[in-house]
């Protein structure tokens, strides 16, 4: 049964997965890979063949190797259903987790990302930039690597003009760039954790 039915939700693609008991209005949203397995996200709204709604519309996430529930009642074992509010909460948690992973995995960032109270504090985080200067471009490359690492840690997508401005910033002293790097990463972490730095006790 692939034609639209009376009473279809507006998002229904006309794909109706039927059993002896239910008509499942269906529409694919997309597929992502989780732990090497494709996970398909879709919208579903089960109803009886007569059109009576039996379960609220929900977001369904399923792996393709799912086995059906016994007895032909429909549904899937290996996955989950969620309401719109639950999906919002899940998105928030997954976004927070991904941002933390990016932050922890970003290479080339110092342990101390501020706040910096003095220029000396910032300079301590870039001491290696001065110790490894072999030509005029070495310090700029060091700064650019730090700026790119900060953007990667924050999950920032860069455009051509963004990169041009980062290149300009890379021409400044490493301790100046350290402040920008710290601001980018700390702002990202604060946003992910749902707080502001001003609300943190002790300021650091």
C-alpha positions in Angstrom: 0.0 0.0 0.0 2.0 2.9 -1.3 -0.6 5.6 -2.1 -1.5 8.4 0.3 -4.5 7.6 2.5 -7.2 9.7 4.0 -5.9 10.9 7.4 -2.2 10.7 6.5 0.0 13.1 8.4 1.2 16.0 6.2 4.7 14.6 6.3 3.7 11.1 5.2 5.5 10.0 2.0 2.9 7.5 1.1 5.0 4.7 2.4 2.7 2.6 4.6 4.1 -0.4 6.5 1.2 -2.6 7.2 0.5 -5.5 9.6 -2.7 -7.4 10.5 -3.3 -4.8 13.2 -1.7 -1.5 12.1 -1.0 0.9 9.3 2.2 2.7 9.9 2.5 6.1 8.1 6.1 6.5 7.3 8.6 9.1 6.0 12.4 8.8 6.0 14.4 11.7 7.4 17.9 10.4 6.8 20.6 7.9 7.7 23.7 8.3 9.8 26.5 5.9 10.7 26.9 5.0 14.3 29.6 2.6 15.4 30.0 1.5 11.8 26.3 0.7 11.4 23.8 2.7 9.3 21.1 4.1 11.6 18.0 5.3 9.8 15.9 8.1 11.3 12.2 8.4 10.2 8.8 9.7 11.2 6.1 7.2 12.0 2.5 7.4 13.1 0.8 4.0 13.6 -3.0 3.8 13.2 -5.6 1.0 12.7 -6.6 0.2 9.2 -9.8 2.2 9.9 -7.7 5.2 10.5 -8.0 5.4 14.3 -4.7 6.7 15.8 -3.3 4.2 18.3 0.1 5.8 19.0 1.2 9.4 18.8 3.5 10.3 15.9 7.1 9.8 16.9 10.7 9.8 15.6 12.0 6.3 15.0 15.6 5.3 14.8 16.4 1.9 13.5 19.3 -0.3 12.4 18.5 -2.2 9.2 19.2 -5.6 10.7 16.3 -5.3 13.1 14.1 -8.3 13.8 10.3 -7.7 14.1 8.5 -8.3 17.4 7.1 -11.8 17.5 3.4 -12.3 16.7 3.3 -9.9 13.8 2.3 -7.0 16.0 4.7 -4.7 14.1 7.5 -2.6 15.4 11.2 -3.1 15.7 13.5 -4.3 18.5 16.8 -2.7 17.8 16.1 1.0 18.0 14.0 3.5 19.8 11.0 5.8 19.4 10.8 9.4 20.7 8.4 12.3 20.9 9.3 15.7 19.6 10.2 16.9 23.0 12.3 13.8 23.7 14.0 14.2 20.3 14.9 17.8 21.2 16.4 16.6 24.5 18.3 13.9 22.7 19.6 16.3 20.1 20.9 18.6 22.9 22.6 15.7 24.6 24.2 14.3 21.4 25.3 17.8 20.4 26.8 18.3 23.8 28.6 15.0 23.7 29.9 15.6 20.2 31.2 19.0 21.2 33.0 17.6 24.2 34.6 14.9 22.0 35.8 17.5 19.6 37.2 19.6 22.4 39.0 16.7 24.0 40.3 15.3 20.7 41.5 18.5 19.2 45.3 18.4 18.8 47.6 21.3 19.3 45.8 23.1 22.1 47.4 24.0 25.4 46.0 22.7 28.7 45.5 26.2 30.0 43.0 28.0 27.8 42.3 30.9 30.3 40.8 33.1 31.4 44.2 34.9 31.4 44.7 37.6 34.0 48.1 38.7 32.7 50.0 38.7 29.4 52.6 36.4 31.1 49.9 33.7 31.7 49.0 33.7 28.0 52.7 33.7 27.0 53.4 30.6 29.1 51.0 28.7 26.8 53.0 29.6 23.7 56.6 29.3 24.9 57.3 26.7 22.3 56.5 29.1 19.5 59.5 31.2 20.5 61.7 28.2 21.0 61.2 26.7 17.6 61.6 29.8 15.4 63.7 28.8 12.3 62.3 31.4 9.8 59.9 34.2 9.5 57.0 31.9 8.7 57.4 29.5 11.6 55.6 31.6 14.2 52.8 32.3 11.8 52.4 28.6 11.1 52.3 27.9 14.9 49.6 30.6 15.3 47.6 29.3 12.4 47.7 25.7 13.7 46.4 26.9 17.1 43.6 28.9 15.5 42.6 26.0 13.3 42.7 23.6 16.3 40.4 26.0 18.3 37.9 26.2 15.5 38.0 22.4 15.2 37.5 22.0 18.9 34.5 24.3 18.8 33.0 22.6 15.7 33.2 25.8 13.7 32.8 25.6 9.9 35.1 28.0 8.1 34.5 29.9 4.9 37.1 31.5 2.6 36.9 34.9 4.3 37.0 33.3 7.7 40.3 31.6 6.8 41.6 34.9 5.4 40.9 36.6 8.7 42.5 33.7 10.6 45.6 34.2 8.4 45.7 37.8 9.4 45.3 37.0 13.1 48.2 34.5 12.7 50.5 37.3 12.0 50.1 38.7 15.6 52.2 37.7 18.6 51.5 34.2 19.8 50.3 35.4 23.2 47.7 37.6 21.5 46.6 34.6 19.4 46.5 32.5 22.6 43.8 34.8 24.0 41.6 34.4 20.8 42.1 30.7 20.9 41.1 30.6 24.5 38.0 32.7 23.9 36.8 30.5 21.0 37.2 27.2 22.9 35.8 28.5 26.2 32.8 30.1 24.5 32.1 26.8 22.8 32.4 24.8 26.0 30.2 27.3 27.9 27.5 27.1 25.2 27.5 23.3 25.2 27.3 23.1 29.0 24.4 25.7 29.0 26.2 28.2 31.2 28.2 31.4 31.0 31.7 31.9 32.4 30.4 34.7 34.6 28.3 32.1 36.4 31.3 29.9 37.3 32.6 30.2 40.8 36.1 31.7 40.9 36.0 32.8 37.2 38.3 29.9 36.1 
